[in-house]
Amino acid sequence: MNSTELQVEGMRCGSCVKHINAALQPLAGVGEVTVDLASGRVKVTGDAESDVLLSALKEAGYPASVLAEDKHEEGINTKSGCGGSSCRCH
């Protein structure tokens, strides 16, 4: 399953966590949402596109950026920023 890790601005309390879950969970392709309030990071598993996730968060008042994307296709793990000597994406 794919996952996307986001850095979210403006999370300050448990209510923010609830708002973020409410913004992301109903989106098509979202399986699980894990929010880490202390670090301001959100991990979303599923097939939702990162631009859809970012748009939903922005609309909810929480600007965000993508930290990492894991895409599992045919047994190959593709992460943003690939290209090292052990990269199998080429």
Buried (B, 14 or more C-beta within 10 A) or exposed (E): EBBBBBBBEBBEEEEBBEBBBEBBEEBEEBEEBEBEBEEBBBBBBBEBBBEBBBBBBEEBEBEBEBBBBBBEEEEEEBEEEEEEEEEEEE
